[in-house]
């Protein structure tokens, strides 16, 4: 898998979870679901940052 594609997938996953979480909050949905989605977003952001840092390291080596 190309490193560019890996970074794109990681960022897209963060964006999708963010949109679902915001949509749930805006329509007045289940607060527990919103909280879980926002926690998942933070976790995915962490993973995305690790992937980006790994790609930058890999390309500089």
N, C-alpha and C positions, 0 to 999 in steps of 0.2 A: 504494500500500500504506500502510495506516495505521501511524503511528509506534509505536503500542502493539503492533500485531501484529509489527512488525519486532523490537522489543525482546523480545517473547515468544518468537519463533522463535530468536533468538540465545541466549537463556538456556536454552531447551529443547535446543538443539544441544549446549551445554556439558554439561547434565545427562545427555543420552543417552551421550555419549562417556565421561563419568565413570563411569556405571553399567557400560558395556561393559568399560572398563579394570579396574574393581574386580572385576567378575565373573570376568574372565580371570585376575586375580591370585589370587582366592580358590579357584578350582578347580585352580590349579597349572598354568595354561596356559603358552604360549610367552612367555618373558620379553621377547623382542624386540618382540612384539606389544603387550604391556603398556606397554613404554617408548614405543613409537610412539603409542599411544592417549593416554598422559599428556602427551606433547609436543603432540599435536593439541588436547588439552583446554586447555593453556596458551595456545596460539595462538587458539583460539576464545574463551577468556576475554578476551584482549586485544581481539579484534574486538568482542565484546559490550560491553566497557567503552567503546570508541570510539563504538559505536552509541548507547549510553545517553547519553554526553556530548554527542553530536551532537543527540540529541532534546531534551535539556535546553536546549542552546544555541538550537535552533530555536524552542522554545516561549517562551523568554525574550525573543526578538527582536521 
